[in-house]
Amino acid sequence: MHSPLILDFDASLPSLENAFRIDLGAWQERIRFGCTMQTWRELETHLATALPSHYGTVCMGSGDYHHISHLLIKRLAEHEPFDVVVCDNHPDNMRFPFGIHCGSWVKHIAKLPQVRSIHVMGITSGDVGWQHAWENHLWPLYNGKVRYWTIGVGNGWAKAIGLGRAVNRFADRQTMLAALNEELARHATPVYLSIDKDVLSPDEVRTNWDQGCLTLADLQSLISTLQGRIIGSDITGEVSIYHYLARWKRLLSAMDEQPEISSSELQQWQTRQAEANGMLMEAIARARRPA
């Protein structure tokens, strides 16, 4: 079994047993939330020499770093097509004209030839509602590379423009999970699994972002259906407090209305986050494809 890998940008993760930790604190301001493509390429070059040759589930801190998944997925071999399952309360397929950020990275992996399809599941965010439809990258939805699996969010706009199959709406999480499991079972394709814990109900864990309605048991069930197919995985959605130096990042993060967190809340939330990480990584380890 490969050891977990911690990409430590924000000191939000406690020690994990047998984990390999890479200190990336010096990159926090440059990478957190978003960055230019030039900075992104510099980080990619740095990680190329810093990452171990083999590793297990990658933990990378706050959901503000979910775009790191792009670099991890890009590293996987191109000769074997695989699917990507993203557990997230947001589509992460939004427009961002300044480079790449935590809400736009799905569009970037949709360009990778080794990625066969991308399923973003558990979305309850208004980011896929009609008011924000124009902010989504539509071409990956039209060409079938990306599909949204939403709960309780209207998709009338998607049906009106021929995207009814790409933006799937369900009344509750159980119905969505059943349909997704059925879809994933149609193919024996290997899977890369990316989990942002903001897909979970606040009753399960607390994150920096607005949250969905899934339970840890839901995610464990999903993982079990991928038995023997997971070739890579990452977990984000930790809780951390950070005040940006860059004015544009302060403005954009303020628009996202991330909650203020007290020191006592931070400790309690991080303790629960660590428990959730352990449960998810155990399930993923059991479902990994044999080496």
C-alpha positions in Angstrom: 0.0 0.0 0.0 1.4 3.4 -0.9 1.7 6.0 1.8 -0.5 9.1 1.9 1.0 12.3 0.6 0.4 15.7 2.2 0.9 18.8 0.1 1.2 21.2 3.0 0.2 24.7 1.7 -1.8 25.9 4.7 -0.8 23.8 7.8 -4.4 22.6 8.0 -3.6 18.9 8.2 -2.4 17.1 11.3 0.1 14.3 11.0 -1.2 11.2 9.2 0.3 7.8 9.9 3.1 7.0 7.5 2.4 10.1 5.4 5.0 11.8 3.2 4.7 15.5 3.7 6.0 18.2 1.3 6.2 21.8 2.8 4.7 24.2 0.3 4.0 27.0 2.7 6.1 29.4 0.6 3.6 28.9 -2.3 0.5 29.6 -0.3 -0.1 33.2 -1.4 0.8 32.5 -5.0 -1.4 29.4 -5.5 -4.2 29.6 -3.0 -7.6 30.3 -4.7 -6.0 30.9 -8.1 -3.0 31.9 -10.1 -1.7 32.8 -13.6 -0.7 29.9 -15.9 2.9 31.0 -15.6 2.8 30.5 -11.9 1.0 27.2 -12.4 3.8 26.0 -14.7 6.4 27.0 -12.1 4.5 24.9 -9.4 4.3 22.0 -11.8 8.1 22.1 -12.4 8.7 22.2 -8.6 6.4 19.3 -7.9 8.0 17.2 -10.7 11.2 17.1 -8.5 9.5 17.1 -5.1 6.9 14.4 -5.4 7.9 10.8 -4.6 7.7 8.2 -7.4 4.8 6.4 -5.7 2.2 7.7 -3.3 -1.3 7.0 -2.1 -4.2 9.5 -1.5 -3.0 13.1 -1.7 -4.3 15.5 0.9 -3.8 19.2 0.0 -5.6 21.3 2.5 -8.4 23.8 2.0 -10.7 23.5 -1.0 -9.0 26.7 -2.1 -6.4 24.3 -3.5 -8.7 21.9 -5.4 -7.1 23.0 -8.7 -4.0 21.0 -7.6 -6.0 18.0 -8.7 -5.3 19.1 -12.3 -1.5 18.6 -11.9 -2.0 15.3 -10.1 -4.3 14.0 -12.9 -2.0 15.3 -15.6 0.8 13.2 -14.2 -1.0 9.9 -14.8 0.0 7.9 -17.9 -1.6 8.9 -21.2 -1.7 5.4 -22.6 -4.6 4.3 -20.5 -7.9 6.2 -20.6 -9.6 6.7 -17.3 -12.6 8.4 -15.8 -12.5 11.1 -13.1 -15.1 11.3 -10.4 -15.2 14.6 -8.6 -17.2 14.8 -5.3 -17.9 18.5 -4.9 -20.7 20.9 -4.0 -19.6 23.1 -6.9 -19.0 22.2 -10.6 -15.4 23.6 -10.7 -16.0 24.1 -14.4 -16.4 27.9 -14.2 -14.9 30.6 -16.3 -11.7 32.2 -14.9 -9.9 34.5 -17.4 -6.8 35.1 -15.3 -5.3 31.5 -15.4 -6.6 28.6 -13.3 -8.4 28.6 -9.9 -10.1 26.2 -7.6 -13.4 26.7 -9.4 -12.2 26.2 -13.0 -9.8 23.2 -13.0 -12.3 20.7 -14.4 -12.2 22.6 -17.7 -8.5 22.0 -17.8 -8.6 18.3 -17.2 -11.3 18.0 -19.8 -8.5 18.8 -22.3 -6.3 15.9 -21.3 -6.4 13.0 -23.8 -6.1 10.3 -21.1 -9.3 11.5 -19.4 -12.3 9.7 -20.9 -15.1 11.4 -18.9 -15.6 13.5 -15.8 -18.5 13.1 -13.4 -18.9 16.0 -10.9 -21.3 14.7 -8.3 -23.2 16.0 -5.3 -23.7 19.6 -6.6 -26.3 21.7 -4.7 -24.6 25.0 -5.4 -26.4 27.8 -7.4 -23.3 27.8 -9.6 -25.3 25.4 -11.9 -28.6 27.3 -11.7 -29.8 29.5 -14.5 -28.5 32.7 -13.0 -24.9 31.4 -13.3 -25.3 29.2 -16.4 -23.2 31.5 -18.6 -20.3 31.2 -16.1 -20.0 27.5 -16.8 -17.8 26.2 -19.6 -20.4 24.7 -21.9 -18.3 23.0 -24.5 -17.1 20.2 -22.2 -20.7 19.6 -21.4 -21.8 19.6 -25.0 -19.1 17.2 -26.1 -19.9 14.7 -23.4 -16.6 15.0 -21.5 -18.2 16.5 -18.4 -21.5 15.6 -16.6 -23.0 17.3 -13.6 -24.9 15.2 -11.0 -27.0 17.7 -9.1 -29.4 17.6 -6.2 -32.3 20.0 -6.0 -31.0 22.5 -8.5 -33.1 23.4 -11.5 -31.7 22.4 -14.9 -34.4 23.8 -17.1 -31.8 26.1 -18.8 -29.7 23.1 -19.6 -32.6 21.2 -21.2 -33.5 24.3 -23.2 -30.0 24.4 -24.9 -29.6 20.6 -25.4 -27.7 19.8 -22.2 -30.3 17.8 -20.4 -28.2 14.7 -20.3 -25.1 16.6 -19.2 -26.7 18.4 -16.3 -28.6 15.7 -14.4 -31.0 16.9 -11.7 -32.2 14.7 -8.8 -34.6 15.3 -6.0 -32.5 13.7 -3.3 -29.0 12.3 -2.7 -30.1 8.6 -2.7 -31.6 8.9 -6.2 -28.6 10.7 -7.5 -26.2 8.1 -6.0 -28.1 5.2 -7.4 -28.1 6.7 -10.9 -24.4 7.6 -10.7 -23.5 4.1 -9.6 -25.5 2.6 -12.5 -23.7 4.9 -14.9 -20.2 4.0 -13.5 -21.0 0.3 -13.6 -21.5 0.5 -17.4 -17.7 0.6 -17.9 -14.8 -1.1 -16.3 -12.6 2.0 -16.9 -10.1 2.9 -14.2 -11.1 5.9 -12.0 -9.3 8.9 -10.5 -11.3 10.0 -7.4 -11.2 13.6 -6.2 -13.1 14.5 -3.0 -13.8 18.0 -1.8 -15.5 17.6 1.6 -17.7 20.6 0.9 -19.9 18.0 -0.8 -20.8 16.8 2.7 -23.5 18.1 5.0 -22.3 20.5 7.7 -23.6 17.9 10.2 -20.7 15.7 9.0 -17.8 18.1 8.8 -17.3 21.9 8.4 -15.4 23.5 5.6 -14.5 27.0 4.3 -17.2 26.8 1.6 -20.9 26.5 1.3 -21.7 22.8 1.6 -23.9 20.1 0.1 -26.0 17.3 1.7 -24.0 14.0 1.3 -22.9 11.9 4.3 -19.6 10.1 4.9 -21.5 6.9 4.5 -22.6 8.0 1.0 -19.0 8.6 0.0 -17.9 5.3 1.5 -20.7 3.6 -0.5 -19.6 5.3 -3.7 -16.0 4.3 -3.1 -17.0 0.7 -2.5 -18.7 0.5 -5.9 -15.3 1.5 -7.5 -13.6 -1.6 -6.0 -10.4 -2.4 -7.9 -10.7 0.6 -10.2 -9.2 3.5 -8.3 -5.8 4.4 -9.8 -5.4 7.8 -8.0 -7.1 9.9 -5.4 -7.0 13.2 -3.6 -8.9 14.8 -0.7 -9.4 18.5 -0.1 -11.8 20.7 1.9 -9.8 21.1 5.1 -10.5 24.2 7.2 -7.8 26.9 7.5 -7.7 30.7 8.1 -5.8 32.9 5.6 -5.8 36.6 4.8 -4.7 37.3 1.2 -2.0 39.8 0.4 -3.3 40.3 -3.2 -6.2 42.7 -3.4 -7.9 40.7 -6.3 -7.9 37.6 -4.2 -9.4 39.4 -1.2 -12.2 40.7 -3.4 -13.0 37.4 -5.1 -12.9 35.4 -1.9 -15.2 38.0 -0.2 -17.7 37.4 -3.0 -17.7 33.7 -2.1 -18.8 34.7 1.4 -16.5 32.3 3.2 -17.4 32.3 6.9 -15.3 33.7 9.7 -14.0 31.0 11.9 -13.0 31.4 15.5 -9.9 29.7 17.0 -12.0 27.3 19.1 -14.1 26.4 16.1 -11.1 25.8 14.0 -9.6 23.3 16.4 -12.9 21.4 16.7 -13.5 21.4 12.9 -10.0 20.2 12.1 -10.3 17.3 14.6 -13.5 16.1 12.9 -11.9 16.7 9.5 -9.0 14.4 10.5 -11.5 11.6 11.5 -13.3 12.0 8.2 -10.0 11.8 6.3 -9.1 8.6 8.0 -12.4 7.0 7.1 -12.2 8.0 3.5 -8.6 6.9 3.0 -9.3 3.5 4.5 -12.2 3.1 2.0 -10.0 4.3 -0.9 -7.2 2.0 0.1 -9.6 -1.0 -0.1 -10.9 0.1 -3.5 -7.5 0.8 -5.2 -6.6 -1.2 -8.3 -3.9 -3.8 -7.5 -0.5 -2.7 -8.5 
